[in-house]
């Protein structure tokens, strides 16, 4: 199956190359534009969009094509030209493949996927109507109902592309959930996983044995009442819903791979001298020995790492929030999501990042106190949580059961410590006292946990600590 096609070329496809690719579908096809000219569409005689093509993007970060669809990419910098075929129209898939192959040939590159013709997925059509704006204006939306917008993605890795990000925003604006349908064996990037947190949004995986199931929970799904919803057994009760779990989801094997996950929040004074991304770079350098490799407002991350440029984008969008994807060197897989929000307290950075390690690689757990000290003394840290989990080194999210992580450390910034009444932050019910970070007059506190990947008791200690800090 192919609905997304991508041309990777060392030269930027010029207007004639793109036009030649579009016209390779035949003279009976018409060209239109949308998205303020950023998206070119190939339509049939009735005006029905067949293929939508985004403007070529210059990728200056190595490893992104390999990370997102396993392609052998040209040396950076190279151009990434993406097209999406309309679902359910066999001719559209052939045209998209022909377009990408033609552009790749004219600009001296390669096209993905190499197959030119694959079958089309069939999505149930009950309750489906013509998509009005804003959702119909999004090239990624395939099916629209009163409850959800459905996106069919046939990529091996479902990433937070610009198209998918637009689909999330359009679904939210129309008060709908977003349901992403992917093939068996596909994975999500952490950015997409985190964006699918709220019901009825979900990741729907096609499966030979069970039809469809939720890639996050394993619950078997069926198309009912205009959305993919869980199957409930006839003997279900309110206390025991008895939702069946797909067999494919249960197929878990411990490969010894692990992930070190770090989430933290900083709050900066809002002034013209502010430069964002410094705390994230500090974490990256402390844990890997180098700075992040690249960033962008969507995936792939195509721009070389630059806190100044990231700050300019966030400032230009303020007071609206901004989200950024940040990646590392392919030799040490690392992915972060950065959300920048303007609040009454100042400018907040909420960062969630993870680094992957193979079975014979040791995560740098010993560096955590040093990392916490650097954040607490050099950046306006409010809080930080570090976890260790059994999960894939490449950081991809599979449609399989993955156990929860275990807490390694929690850090409370100096401002948060100072706001606690008395010695509450220092005198906790935990058996191990916190470690003082920074100056004694305004210290931050580091709370260590046992952190064995097979021992979940650390969460009990973490919960006790949180209740104590909240005064419960």
C-alpha positions in Angstrom: 0.0 0.0 0.0 1.3 3.5 -0.8 -0.4 6.8 -0.2 2.7 8.8 0.7 5.6 9.0 -1.7 8.8 11.0 -1.2 11.6 12.1 -3.6 15.1 12.6 -2.1 17.3 14.6 -4.4 20.7 16.4 -4.1 19.3 19.3 -6.1 16.1 21.3 -5.5 13.4 20.2 -8.0 12.7 23.3 -10.0 9.3 24.4 -11.2 9.8 22.6 -14.5 10.7 19.3 -12.7 7.6 19.4 -10.5 5.4 20.3 -13.4 6.9 17.5 -15.5 6.2 15.1 -12.7 2.6 16.3 -12.4 2.0 16.2 -16.1 3.4 12.7 -16.3 0.0 11.6 -15.1 -1.5 12.6 -18.5 -2.9 15.7 -20.2 -6.4 15.1 -18.7 -5.2 16.0 -15.2 -5.5 19.5 -13.9 -3.2 21.4 -11.5 -4.5 23.5 -8.6 -2.9 25.0 -5.5 -3.9 25.2 -1.8 -2.3 26.2 1.5 -1.4 29.7 0.1 0.5 28.0 -2.7 2.6 25.7 -0.5 0.7 22.6 -1.7 0.1 21.8 -5.3 -2.7 19.4 -6.2 -3.3 17.2 -9.2 -7.1 17.0 -9.8 -9.4 15.1 -12.1 -11.9 16.7 -14.5 -14.5 17.0 -11.7 -12.0 18.9 -9.5 -11.5 16.0 -7.2 -7.9 16.1 -5.7 -5.9 13.0 -6.7 -2.4 13.9 -5.5 -1.2 16.7 -3.2 2.4 17.8 -3.3 4.2 19.9 -0.6 6.9 22.4 -1.5 10.4 20.8 -1.5 12.2 21.0 1.9 15.9 21.3 2.4 17.1 18.7 5.0 20.4 19.6 6.7 20.3 17.0 9.4 21.7 13.5 8.7 19.8 10.4 9.5 16.2 11.6 9.2 15.2 9.7 6.1 16.7 6.5 7.6 14.9 7.2 10.9 11.5 7.8 9.4 11.3 5.3 6.6 14.6 3.4 6.4 15.8 5.0 3.2 19.4 5.4 2.1 19.6 9.1 1.9 21.9 11.4 -0.1 24.6 13.3 1.8 23.3 16.3 3.5 22.0 18.8 2.5 19.4 17.2 0.3 15.9 18.0 -0.8 12.8 16.2 0.5 9.7 16.5 -1.8 6.6 14.7 -0.4 3.3 13.8 -2.1 0.1 12.1 -0.8 -2.4 10.2 -2.9 -6.1 10.4 -2.2 -7.3 7.3 -0.4 -9.6 5.0 -2.2 -8.7 6.1 -5.7 -6.4 3.5 -7.3 -5.4 6.0 -10.1 -4.2 8.5 -7.4 -1.6 6.0 -6.0 -0.2 5.3 -9.4 0.0 9.1 -10.1 1.8 9.8 -6.8 4.4 7.1 -7.5 4.9 8.3 -11.1 5.3 11.9 -9.8 8.0 11.0 -7.3 9.9 8.8 -9.7 9.8 11.5 -12.4 11.0 14.2 -10.0 13.8 11.9 -8.6 14.9 11.2 -12.2 15.0 14.8 -13.2 16.8 16.0 -10.0 19.2 13.1 -9.7 17.8 11.4 -6.6 15.7 8.4 -5.5 12.0 7.8 -4.7 10.4 6.1 -1.7 8.9 3.6 -1.7 10.5 1.8 -4.6 7.3 -0.1 -5.4 5.1 1.7 -8.0 1.8 0.1 -7.4 0.3 -1.4 -4.2 -3.2 -2.1 -3.1 -5.5 0.5 -1.4 -6.7 0.1 2.2 -10.5 0.0 2.6 -12.0 2.0 5.5 -15.6 1.4 6.4 -17.8 4.1 5.0 -20.9 4.1 7.2 -21.7 7.5 8.5 -19.1 9.2 6.2 -19.9 12.4 4.5 -18.2 15.0 2.4 -15.6 16.8 4.5 -16.3 20.5 5.1 -13.7 23.0 6.0 -11.5 23.1 8.0 -10.8 19.3 7.9 -11.4 18.9 4.2 -8.8 21.5 3.6 -6.1 19.2 5.1 -4.4 16.9 2.6 -3.9 14.2 5.3 -7.6 13.7 6.3 -9.1 10.7 4.5 -12.4 10.2 6.3 -14.5 12.6 8.3 -17.5 11.8 10.5 -19.3 13.7 13.3 -16.9 12.3 15.9 -13.5 11.8 14.3 -11.2 12.7 11.4 -9.4 9.5 10.1 -6.0 9.6 8.6 -4.6 6.5 6.7 -0.8 6.4 6.9 1.1 3.6 5.1 4.6 4.5 6.2 6.7 2.2 8.3 7.2 5.1 10.8 4.2 7.4 11.4 5.8 10.8 12.2 4.5 14.2 13.1 4.8 15.5 9.6 3.6 19.0 8.7 0.5 17.4 7.1 -0.3 15.3 10.2 0.3 18.3 12.5 -2.2 20.3 10.4 -4.7 17.4 10.7 -4.4 17.4 14.5 -5.1 21.1 14.6 -8.0 20.9 12.1 -9.6 18.0 14.1 -9.2 19.9 17.4 -10.7 23.1 15.8 -13.7 21.1 14.6 -14.0 19.4 18.1 -13.2 16.0 16.7 -10.7 13.3 17.6 -8.0 12.2 15.2 -7.7 8.5 14.5 -4.6 7.3 12.6 -4.9 4.0 10.7 -1.5 2.3 10.1 -0.4 -1.1 8.8 0.8 -4.1 10.8 4.4 -3.6 11.8 4.3 0.2 11.7 5.6 2.3 14.5 5.0 5.9 15.8 7.5 8.5 16.7 7.2 9.7 20.3 5.7 13.0 19.1 2.7 11.3 17.5 2.3 9.0 20.5 2.1 11.9 22.9 -0.4 13.8 20.7 -2.8 10.8 20.7 -3.4 10.9 24.4 -7.1 12.1 24.5 -10.1 9.9 23.6 -11.5 9.4 20.9 -8.1 10.0 19.2 -6.2 6.7 18.8 -3.7 4.7 16.8 -5.6 2.0 14.8 -3.5 -0.9 13.6 -4.6 -3.2 10.8 -4.2 -6.9 11.8 -4.7 -10.1 10.0 -6.0 -12.0 13.0 -8.2 -9.4 14.8 -9.0 -6.9 12.0 -8.1 -3.7 13.9 -6.7 -2.9 17.3 -5.5 0.0 19.3 -1.7 0.2 19.0 -1.3 1.8 22.5 -3.6 -0.5 24.6 -4.0 -3.5 22.4 -7.9 -3.3 22.6 -9.6 -4.9 19.6 -11.5 -2.2 17.6 -14.4 -2.1 15.2 -15.8 0.7 13.1 -19.1 1.6 14.9 -21.1 4.8 15.1 -18.7 6.8 13.0 -15.4 5.9 14.6 -13.1 3.1 15.6 -14.2 2.0 19.1 -13.4 -0.9 21.4 -15.2 -4.2 21.1 -17.1 -5.2 24.2 -17.9 -8.9 25.0 -21.6 -9.8 25.6 -20.8 -10.8 29.2 -19.2 -7.4 30.1 -20.1 -5.6 33.2 -19.4 -2.0 34.4 -16.7 -3.4 36.7 -15.3 -5.8 34.1 -15.7 -4.5 30.6 -13.9 -7.5 29.2 -12.5 -5.7 26.2 -10.5 -8.3 24.2 -6.8 -7.6 23.5 -5.2 -8.4 20.2 -2.8 -11.4 20.1 -0.3 -9.3 18.1 -0.1 -6.7 20.9 0.8 -9.4 23.4 3.9 -10.6 21.4 6.6 -9.0 23.5 10.2 -10.0 23.6 12.8 -8.4 26.0 15.8 -7.6 23.7 17.7 -5.9 26.5 17.3 -2.5 24.8 16.5 0.5 27.1 15.5 4.1 27.0 16.5 6.9 29.4 13.6 9.4 29.5 14.0 12.9 30.9 11.1 15.4 31.3 11.6 18.8 32.8 10.1 22.3 32.9 11.8 25.7 33.0 10.2 29.1 33.4 12.1 32.2 32.0 11.4 35.9 32.6 9.9 37.3 29.4 12.4 39.7 28.0 14.2 40.5 24.8 17.4 38.8 25.9 15.8 35.4 26.3 17.3 32.5 24.3 15.4 29.2 24.5 16.8 25.7 24.2 19.8 26.2 26.6 18.5 23.7 29.2 17.8 21.1 26.5 21.3 21.5 25.1 22.7 21.2 28.6 20.9 17.8 29.1 22.1 16.6 25.7 25.7 17.5 26.3 25.8 16.0 29.8 24.3 12.7 28.6 25.9 12.3 25.2 28.9 14.6 25.1 27.5 16.7 22.2 24.8 19.1 21.3 21.6 18.2 19.5 21.9 17.7 15.7 18.8 19.3 14.4 15.3 20.7 15.0 12.1 21.7 13.2 8.5 22.5 13.8 7.6 19.1 12.4 9.2 15.8 11.4 11.7 15.4 9.7 13.9 17.7 11.7 15.6 19.5 8.8 17.5 22.4 10.4 20.9 22.4 12.2 20.5 22.9 15.9 20.3 26.6 16.7 18.8 27.9 19.9 18.7 31.5 18.5 16.7 30.4 15.4 14.3 28.3 17.6 13.8 31.3 19.9 13.0 33.5 16.9 10.3 31.1 15.7 8.8 30.9 19.2 8.9 34.7 19.6 7.2 35.2 16.2 4.3 32.9 17.1 3.8 34.3 20.6 1.4 34.5 22.4 0.4 31.3 20.6 2.3 28.2 21.9 5.0 26.6 19.8 6.1 22.9 19.5 9.5 21.8 18.2 11.0 18.4 17.4 14.7 18.0 18.3 16.9 15.1 17.2 20.5 13.9 17.9 23.3 12.2 16.1 22.1 8.9 14.6 24.9 7.1 16.4 23.2 7.9 19.7 19.4 8.0 19.1 17.8 10.9 20.9 14.5 12.7 20.3 12.9 15.5 22.2 9.6 17.4 22.0 9.8 21.0 23.2 6.6 23.0 24.0 7.0 26.8 24.5 4.1 28.6 26.2 3.7 32.2 27.2 2.1 32.4 30.7 1.7 34.8 33.5 4.8 33.4 35.1 6.9 34.0 32.0 8.0 31.8 29.1 7.7 28.1 30.0 9.6 25.3 28.3 8.2 21.8 28.8 10.6 19.3 27.4 10.2 15.5 27.0 13.2 13.6 25.6 14.6 10.1 25.4 17.9 8.5 24.5 18.1 4.8 23.3 20.6 2.2 24.4 21.3 -1.3 23.1 21.6 -4.5 25.1 25.3 -4.0 25.6 25.2 -0.2 26.2 25.0 1.3 29.7 22.8 4.3 30.1 24.7 7.1 31.8 22.8 6.9 35.1 25.9 8.1 37.0 25.7 11.4 35.2 22.2 12.3 36.6 23.3 14.1 39.7 25.8 16.2 37.7 23.0 16.9 35.1 20.6 18.0 37.8 23.2 20.3 39.3 23.8 21.9 35.9 20.1 22.5 35.3 19.5 23.8 38.8 22.4 26.3 38.8 22.5 27.5 35.2 18.8 27.4 34.2 15.5 28.3 35.8 14.5 24.7 36.4 11.2 24.1 38.1 11.1 20.3 38.1 12.6 17.2 36.4 11.7 13.5 36.3 14.1 10.8 35.0 13.0 7.3 34.1 14.5 4.1 32.8 12.4 1.8 30.7 12.7 -1.4 28.6 12.0 -0.1 25.1 13.5 0.1 21.7 16.9 1.7 21.1 15.7 3.5 18.0 13.0 5.2 20.1 10.2 4.1 17.8 6.9 3.2 19.5 5.7 -0.3 18.4 2.1 -1.6 18.4 3.2 -4.1 21.1 3.1 -4.1 24.9 5.9 -2.2 26.5 6.2 -2.1 30.2 6.2 1.1 32.2 9.4 2.8 33.0 10.8 3.2 36.6 11.7 6.5 38.2 15.4 7.1 38.7 15.3 10.6 40.1 13.0 13.6 40.7 14.4 17.2 41.0 12.7 20.2 42.5 14.0 23.5 41.4 15.1 26.2 43.9 12.0 28.4 43.4 9.8 25.4 44.1 11.8 24.5 47.2 11.6 28.0 48.4 7.8 28.1 48.0 7.4 25.0 50.2 6.4 25.8 53.8 9.0 25.0 56.5 11.2 22.0 55.8 8.6 20.0 53.8 10.8 19.7 50.7 13.7 18.4 52.8 12.0 16.2 55.3 10.1 13.5 53.3 8.7 10.0 54.1 11.3 8.4 51.9 14.1 6.3 53.4 16.8 8.3 51.4 17.1 12.0 52.1 17.3 14.4 49.1 20.6 15.7 47.8 21.2 19.5 48.0 22.1 21.1 44.7 23.4 24.6 44.1 24.0 27.4 46.7 22.9 26.7 50.3 20.9 29.9 50.4 18.6 28.8 47.4 19.1 25.1 46.9 17.4 22.7 44.6 16.7 19.2 45.8 17.5 15.8 44.1 15.4 12.9 45.2 17.0 9.5 44.1 15.0 6.3 43.6 16.2 2.6 43.3 15.6 2.6 39.6 15.8 -1.1 38.7 14.0 -1.7 35.4 12.2 -4.8 36.7 11.2 -3.2 40.1 8.1 -0.9 39.9 8.1 -0.2 43.6 9.8 3.1 42.8 6.5 4.5 41.6 5.0 3.9 45.1 7.9 6.0 46.6 7.3 8.6 43.9 3.6 8.8 44.7 4.3 9.1 48.4 6.8 11.9 47.6 4.3 13.8 45.4 1.6 13.6 48.1 4.0 14.8 50.7 5.2 17.8 48.6 1.5 18.7 47.9 0.7 18.6 51.6 -1.8 15.8 51.3 
